[in-house]
Amino acid sequence: MPLKNGKVWQVRFDELEPYRHETISPNGVVYYHLLFVHRYSDSYMTSPARHMDAWAVNLDWEYYQQFMDISKPLPDVPLMEPGRALDPMTMAWDAKTSRPQGFWTKTPNDAFKQLMQESWSAAKTFPWGSTRKQAKAAGWKPSRYGEQTYWERGASKEKEKKHKHPHGHGDAPEPDAAPA
């Protein structure tokens, strides 16, 4: 955590509390930020991302939690693509889900845009404070990306060929987390 005197102070992630912070620009536009407040001091820092929608701050928090949890794979976002092959947990997850290396760099632009639109729409309607399982039980619809990605469809098709599945459905892994 950066301090006012320019020095850096290291704190444990589990000692940080998330807060949504609002700022108003000179022209009256409201921006929302994720604020990390240290539980045992008066220190805090703001995430560099700013959003025009309050719910988007929840996505930031989910991202940071998954990034900091060494028992989970890295967040599956384009920024993390170069590091996926270096993280053992992520490599195991990618192997389990048949995720191809370089997925984001090989995804065509139109498919990428569609995945992002579907993901943002699902995140916008997600009942924050619920698990993914609870949200789905309450009627929330995940994005196609969060539900079953391209590589899982390919793995499902291979499974169908081998097992001749009558309905054409594959079993995608179901992490109990917020939307992808």
FENHU-V561979 format. One record per helix or strand of 2 or more residues. SS is the DSSP state (~ for helix, > for strand). FROM is the first residue (numbers start at 0). TO is the last residue. If there is no record, write none. Layout:
BEGIN
ss: {SS	SS}
from: {FROM	FROM}
to: {TO	TO}
END
This chain:
BEGIN
ss: {~	>	>	>	~	~	~	~	~	~	~	~}
from: {12	15	29	43	55	77	87	102	108	131	143	149}
to: {14	23	37	45	67	85	95	105	124	136	146	162}
END
